[in-house]
C-alpha cells in the first residue's frame, strides 16, 4: 500500500523533474534527498488505530480550549489576588462551568513549559491539589495518556479522586498551549478506593 504509493510518487516526481530538463545531477540529487526522507518516514513506527484515536482526542481538546479562550464574552471574575492574579469563570452549555486563570509567571517560557510538559510526573511536588501524575503512554511528540490522583481535600465527602486523561501540548514560538480531557485507557481501569 504505502510503499507502492511512495514508488508512484517518486516516479511522478522523476517525470516532472525530467520534463523541466535541469540536467541529471540536479534532479538526481533531489530524488535522492526525497527518497531518503521518504524511507526515514517509512521506518517510523506507525500509530495503531487506538493511538490515533487518542491523538484525535488530544487535538480536539486543544482546539476546544482555544475556542473557549478566544471567546472573550461572558467571563465573570471569581477572585483577584493582591498581586493581580485573576480567576475567571463562565458556564458553557456543552461543558459546564470552566475556569480561566490569568497570572504573570516570573520564569522563562522554557522553564514553565518544561515543568508542565517534560516534568509532568513531578507536578505533585509543587501543586498542592495533585498527589501524583503518572504517564501511562507517550504517543508521538505531542500526546500523552496520564493517570492523576488528586490530593485529599478537607471536607471532601466524595472521597479520593483519580483521573485518566489524554493531554496534548503544542508550542509555536512564544506560545504554548496545553490541553487535556478525560478518557478511558484499558491498562488503567478504575482503582479501588478512588472515585473516577
Beta strands, then each sheet from edge to edge (+ up, - down):
strand 1: 76-80
strand 2: 86-92
strand 3: 96-102
strand 4: 130-139
strand 5: 143-150
strand 6: 162-172
strand 7: 175-182
sheet 1: 1+ 2- 3+
sheet 2: 4+ 5- 6+ 7-
end
